[in-house]
Amino acid sequence: MAKILLTGGTGLVGTLLEQKLKKNNHEVIILSRNPKKKHHFKWDVKNNYVDPKALENTDFIIHLAGAGIADKKWTNKRKQELIDSRVLSANLLYQKIKEYNTSLKGFISSSGIGYYGAITSETIFKEEDQPAKDFIAKICIEWENAANQFSKDNIPVTILRTGVVLSKDGGALKKMNTPLFLSALGKGDQYIPWIHIEDLCDMYVKAVEDQSFNGIFNAVAPEHQTNSSFTKTLGKVLKKFVTPFNVPKFVLQLVVGELAVIVLQGSRVSTEKIKKYFSFKYKELTKALEEIYQ
Ligand SMILES: NC(=O)c1ccc[n+]([C@@H]2O[C@H](COP(=O)([O-])OP(=O)(O)OC[C@H]3O[C@@H](n4cnc5c(N)ncnc54)[C@H](OP(=O)(O)O)[C@@H]3O)[C@@H](O)[C@H]2O)c1
């Protein structure tokens, strides 16, 4: 049994992850900007504050906190918030574990497949590939650098470069299950690396329980889907009409601004590395969606 400090534990992934960790008899403490429960503790990144009680005897930190990438238009202020909420928060945790002499067994962090860039290409990106140069890649690079600083103190670091998380409780599917998104977007040939939320949370649990599972991993399902094939499968499972016309790029740009790039572009990502450690429950999109909408 380990004591785990979870940031972003009130979010989509964190909520299920907390249940799974507790089911495996781990103790979970959540850091939140607005603590609402007994095991929630306050932190305030801008003011360099973490409730000291949250860091007592912590074995692992799982860092999921971050402002929602697709929640608001990307103004300069919002872009800075997307970075700071992930990076300054990790820096603060690093500073605090040193201040309190916390002997961590591991730091486990989310990152995104956006590391490889918001570009459409036939390359199947592997973990050792170079990052892209666009804004999403910049977030991921700084996020991973912040996580990797823990390794300076010989703390094992695990980073999960995550694809689009599929869940019945919200996230991307909630947006996709609307008339605008039940049509192919742009050219429709952009890949959507996806993962069922159960598999993703099981990967985090594995990172706590298996000391050999550290380093950087692509956390996506093995089956490659384009935006067009994904939308068709979603329509089929939902028994909903999928518009035969593609939504033009300019319409998406009008609706969501610069962040349209994250739905208009997308590359394939390799699962070869993670498959050596992890058995997927949901390898195929149809099965994943059927479970979600059953
Ligand atoms: N969902 C996806 O498809 C997906 C894909 C790739 C990567 N990821 C990454 O995986 C992580 C978890 O994803 P999720 O979908 O569970 O996210 P989520 O539902 O948006 O939850 C993120 C949590 O982060 C905290 N947070 C939000 N804004 C913050 C800010 N400005 N400063 C500090 N903390 C803030 C919130 O906790 P409090 O309100 O309690 O403070 C929130 O519950 C995120 O870092 C996300 O970028 C997600």
The ligand as an SDF file (V2000), in Angstrom:
LIG
                    3D

 48 52  0  0  0  0  0  0  0  0999 V2000
   -8.7760   14.4180  -21.1190 N   0  0  0  0  0  0  0  0  0  0  0  0
   -7.9850   14.2850  -22.1860 C   0  0  0  0  0  0  0  0  0  0  0  0
   -8.4490   13.9520  -23.3210 O   0  0  0  0  0  0  0  0  0  0  0  0
   -6.4960   14.4810  -22.0430 C   0  0  0  0  0  0  0  0  0  0  0  0
   -5.6500   14.2160  -23.1440 C   0  0  0  0  0  0  0  0  0  0  0  0
   -4.2840   14.4190  -23.0040 C   0  0  0  0  0  0  0  0  0  0  0  0
   -3.7490   14.8870  -21.8020 C   0  0  0  0  0  0  0  0  0  0  0  0
   -4.6090   15.1370  -20.7750 N   0  0  0  0  0  0  0  0  0  0  0  0
   -4.0480   15.6880  -19.5370 C   0  0  0  0  0  0  0  0  0  0  0  0
   -4.3350   14.8430  -18.4420 O   0  0  0  0  0  0  0  0  0  0  0  0
   -4.5490   15.6310  -17.2700 C   0  0  0  0  0  0  0  0  0  0  0  0
   -5.8940   15.2440  -16.6580 C   0  0  0  0  0  0  0  0  0  0  0  0
   -6.8910   15.4120  -17.6550 O   0  0  0  0  0  0  0  0  0  0  0  0
   -8.4430   15.5990  -17.2780 P   0  0  0  0  0  0  0  0  0  0  0  0
   -9.2110   15.4410  -18.5420 O   0  0  0  0  0  0  0  0  0  0  0  0
   -8.7810   14.7790  -16.0840 O   0  0  0  0  0  0  0  0  0  0  0  0
   -8.4510   17.1490  -16.8850 O   0  0  0  0  0  0  0  0  0  0  0  0
   -9.6230   17.9810  -16.1540 P   0  0  0  0  0  0  0  0  0  0  0  0
  -10.8660   17.1790  -16.0340 O   0  0  0  0  0  0  0  0  0  0  0  0
   -9.7100   19.2820  -16.8800 O   0  0  0  0  0  0  0  0  0  0  0  0
   -9.0420   18.1980  -14.6780 O   0  0  0  0  0  0  0  0  0  0  0  0
   -7.8370   18.8860  -14.4640 C   0  0  0  0  0  0  0  0  0  0  0  0
   -7.7380   19.3130  -13.0180 C   0  0  0  0  0  0  0  0  0  0  0  0
   -6.6890   20.2750  -12.9580 O   0  0  0  0  0  0  0  0  0  0  0  0
   -6.9910   21.2720  -12.0150 C   0  0  0  0  0  0  0  0  0  0  0  0
   -6.8490   22.5860  -12.6800 N   0  0  0  0  0  0  0  0  0  0  0  0
   -7.6070   23.1250  -13.6540 C   0  0  0  0  0  0  0  0  0  0  0  0
   -7.1770   24.3530  -13.9800 N   0  0  0  0  0  0  0  0  0  0  0  0
   -6.1190   24.6060  -13.1720 C   0  0  0  0  0  0  0  0  0  0  0  0
   -5.2470   25.7090  -12.9950 C   0  0  0  0  0  0  0  0  0  0  0  0
   -5.3840   26.8200  -13.7260 N   0  0  0  0  0  0  0  0  0  0  0  0
   -4.2630   25.6180  -12.0640 N   0  0  0  0  0  0  0  0  0  0  0  0
   -4.1100   24.4820  -11.3170 C   0  0  0  0  0  0  0  0  0  0  0  0
   -4.9170   23.4090  -11.4210 N   0  0  0  0  0  0  0  0  0  0  0  0
   -5.9060   23.4800  -12.3320 C   0  0  0  0  0  0  0  0  0  0  0  0
   -8.4410   21.0940  -11.5650 C   0  0  0  0  0  0  0  0  0  0  0  0
   -8.4300   20.6880  -10.1870 O   0  0  0  0  0  0  0  0  0  0  0  0
   -8.9640   21.6580   -8.9930 P   0  0  0  0  0  0  0  0  0  0  0  0
  -10.1170   22.4420   -9.5790 O   0  0  0  0  0  0  0  0  0  0  0  0
   -9.4010   20.6910   -7.9300 O   0  0  0  0  0  0  0  0  0  0  0  0
   -7.8210   22.5060   -8.5890 O   0  0  0  0  0  0  0  0  0  0  0  0
   -8.9750   20.0000  -12.4740 C   0  0  0  0  0  0  0  0  0  0  0  0
   -9.7940   19.0970  -11.7900 O   0  0  0  0  0  0  0  0  0  0  0  0
   -4.4920   17.0960  -17.7100 C   0  0  0  0  0  0  0  0  0  0  0  0
   -3.2370   17.6370  -17.4090 O   0  0  0  0  0  0  0  0  0  0  0  0
   -4.6830   17.0250  -19.2040 C   0  0  0  0  0  0  0  0  0  0  0  0
   -4.0570   18.0780  -19.9230 O   0  0  0  0  0  0  0  0  0  0  0  0
   -5.9520   14.9440  -20.8520 C   0  0  0  0  0  0  0  0  0  0  0  0
  1  2  1  0
  2  3  2  0
  2  4  1  0
  4  5  1  0
  4 48  2  0
  5  6  2  0
  6  7  1  0
  7  8  2  0
  8  9  1  0
  8 48  1  0
  9 10  1  0
  9 46  1  0
 10 11  1  0
 11 12  1  0
 11 44  1  0
 12 13  1  0
 13 14  1  0
 14 15  2  0
 14 16  1  0
 14 17  1  0
 17 18  1  0
 18 19  2  0
 18 20  1  0
 18 21  1  0
 21 22  1  0
 22 23  1  0
 23 24  1  0
 23 42  1  0
 24 25  1  0
 25 26  1  0
 25 36  1  0
 26 27  1  0
 26 35  1  0
 27 28  2  0
 28 29  1  0
 29 30  1  0
 29 35  2  0
 30 31  1  0
 30 32  2  0
 32 33  1  0
 33 34  2  0
 34 35  1  0
 36 37  1  0
 36 42  1  0
 37 38  1  0
 38 39  2  0
 38 40  1  0
 38 41  1  0
 42 43  1  0
 44 45  1  0
 44 46  1  0
 46 47  1  0
M  CHG  2   8   1  16  -1
M  END
$$$$
